[in-house]
């Protein structure tokens, strides 16, 4: 099982490098989209916690 996980990680790394090399604009958009999603999730958790306190 550990061997399959290692192979999967290598394949993912190769895919990410390939995507960055062939389409840097699209890769930047995907990274920005990911950070926006994380920011929105953190904001929602903060609002939830504020609602619990109030």
PyMOL commands that set and color helices and strands:
alter all, ss='L'
color gray80, all
select helices_A, chain A and resi 2-22+24-53
alter helices_A, ss='H'
color red, helices_A
deselect
rebuild
show_as cartoon
